Amino acid sequence: MEFGIDRLLADPDLSAPLAGRRVALLAHPASVTRDLDHTLDALAAHADVTLTAAFGPQHGLRGDKQDNMVESADFNDPVLGIPVFSLYGEVRAPTEAMMSTFDVLLVDLQDLGCRIYTFITTLRYVLEAAARHGKAVWVLDRPNPVGRPVEGLKLTSGWESFVGAGPMPMRHGLTLGELGLWFIRTLRLDVEYRVIEMRGWAPDDGPGFGWPLGERVWVNPSPNAPNPWMARAYAGTVMVEGATLSEGRGTTRPLELFGAPDIDAGLVMREMVSLAPHWLEGCRLRPCWFEPTFHKHVGRLCGGLQIHAEGPAYDHARFKPWRIQALAFKAIRRLYPDYPLWRDFAYEYEHGKLAIDVINGGPGLRQWVDDAAAGPGDLDAITTPDEGAWLEERQKYLLY
């Protein structure tokens, strides 16, 4: 299959409209061609492209920042001599001065298919800025590596944030190019927008179900996104960032496992099975031990669970990572009623709100976990209508 960047480079008819226009690129470490050349370098060598600026999202253009909320600075590219602006530093939306450096912004970002992944919000911000300043935005489309499934509560109005770009479920099932179409319609933006579509993407086909296994190399789009299996689990395990549990940062399998020094993982797993075995279909859970080398519980032996979203037990249609993680929280709350589960800190520049609520786009998930009388059916009752409504709403934006 072909990604958007490869089609743009190979087809003169696609790149010809860029001739004579100042071009900027928004990219990150996974912005590579089929030959693993970084998109910035590939565009710099293209006859139709005059690069005048570049932008880096969270973690940087080349991938220099390991953790969340570690900002990157602007700099000048030492080889190309163009400014590289950080959209995760002093600002998260491009300024007027930044917008003045180009006519067309090419966006080549590998998403993970999850609302909280900040590259989605960065796309929204650059589209809004382009509409204000009369600039064009082209998305060089890439696969949603977790395919088309939808899961989770929709973000509640008033809970928008840098990890909540709009009213979509946690797993949205769109590509970045399709999300751009949705943003433009939802926000009523008047902007010149184009998607350089992929060719041959088959999100319903195994074994990749979104990611072209065996055809394309996986490059980390952020430092703790090491493989497609993490991407599959991420819509659930990312919620652990709002909890006192470790999400595996500081291990070699971050965001595929979770745990803490003071929980019995075997008990938690048995409680999960007892509460909602149907939520655990489509993967294998394995009790494990791990010792983070940095971040939460650094240097302490943690008991936890690893979500195995690969191998013969994986069922793409049945796998429900958001519900699995919600169920783990529920099991811990039932087994340890006074456990200090929710982490209270300023998460992604949001103050005065619990991080778990910012992550979920509202308090509904946390309230369900903390309500001793609420069971799995109660969470399904408020979530399933959101999922169904989104499946219908997104239909008009599907390009593949």
Secondary structure, DSSP 8 states (H G I E B T S, - for coil): -B-HHHHHHH-HHHHGGGTTSEEEEEE-TT-B-TT--BHHHHHHT-TT-EEEEEEE-TTTTTT---STT-----EE-TTT--EEEESSSS-SS--HHHHTT-SEEEEE----SBTT-HHHHHHHHHHHHHHHHT-EEEEE----TT-S--BS----TT--BTTB-SS--SB----HHHHHHHHHHHHT---EEEEE--BS--TT-TTTTTS-TTTS----SSTT--SHHHHHHHHHHGGGGGBSSB-STTSSSTTSEEEETTS-HHHHHHHHHHH-GGGGTTSEEEEEEE--SSSTTTTS-EEEEEEE-SSTT--TTT--HHHHHHHHHHHHHHHSTT---B--S-BTTB-SS-HHHHHHTSSHHHHHHH-TT--HHHHHHHHHHHHHHHHHHHGGG---
